[in-house]
Amino acid sequence: MRPEAGNTMTTDGTRRRTPLVLLEAATLLSGAGNGVATVALPWLVLERTGSATAAGVVAAATALPLLVSSLFSGTVVDLIGRRRTAVVSDALSAVSVALIPVVDALLGLNIGWVVVLAALGAVFDPAGLAARETMLPAAAHAAGWRLEQANGVHKAVWGLAFLFGPGVGGVLIAAVGPGNTLWVTAAGFAIAVLLIAAVRLPGAGRPEKPPAGLWTGTVEGLRFVWRDPLLRAIALIMMVLVALYLPVEGVLLPAWFVEQSQPARLGSILMTMSVGTVVGSLASSVAGRLIRRRTLLAVALVATGGALLGLAFLPPYPAMIACAALVGIAYGPVGPLSNYAMQTRTPERLRGRVVGVVTSFAYAAGPAGYLLAGPLVEALGIRTAFLWLAGSVLAAAVVAALLPVLRELDSEPLYPPAPPGETAEPELPVSEQSIPTGPRDPAEQR
């Protein structure tokens, strides 16, 4: 890729961490802003209408655009550029959030306006996520970090954002009200825009070889993922795990604690899982130095299923907290290792599309899992349904852990991130490429 102004190395060759710090700070602000919005918007609607149905419509308005746009999000990144996509994503979020109190003051707020503005803010979120993740390898290289270390920190930062975002939102609502909370949130998104705009990394600017079009580019990404055995396996593993796990957080645990009249315990369990995931993500970068990546992923998957099965027995509350912590810690390495696979097996010009395609598999799986969980609870009861789902997670994890293709995680990168300033050789179109299975010619490397 063509080097940009503002090289990530000083003239004496010392490493620079500034791009990585800017990238992670923007990720923290963007994720926390979305976390605040998930609390503030339903609260505002409930305060104005008193209707739980209206609040649900707003929640759907933020979820449905993610499902539709995630498939094309990576192609958008490869079309207009990584930094520009991240800037546009956070700018749209800032504008949509700020417009809610503006519309309220000028026209009077109703459910239609909230739905439209919430959808506007959410539609570009997957593209912003993909853009930041595709910039991560170059930022790690500039800082002199191992890719596994950068991925672990990135996932931990993202987890922290969504861990503290809703809590900050609740505190702000209590202190200044939902309208002013949205102004604070918009300011956070605006700062994220400034941070990302200041990032200077090879490959972050305008693409040299953008895809021919939105649909054509997306098909290229789908084809590439499906033809690469490891990426295909990662995408399917993530899809199955998300479909089976999300109903645990969104249906089964809430149903159990509603039945027990213990909403505070539900919050503690979910927060414990989130904290565990942050810890597991950070620990994965250390564990990657000690054991093979395939072994780490296999252990993480099976341990996640085992801990979830322990939680499914619905033991006494202290034991549930312990199981929840184990679920989060065990699952922590899965995201960083998945990122590593995408980053090291994908050409620079396709990296955005591959991240978008794999992410879209997970987004598509969530609604399917929710549709499965409701009838399962009604037919079998909470405990039995929970055991069935947790047992299915463990069975899927064991099958995934035994897949021979996971050995490719320990192979040499097929497309290692290019050093700053290095110009890559031209690549063949995806339709003319074959998926390499051995060391590549040095002239083809990035």
Disulfide bonds with the S-S distance in Angstrom:
none
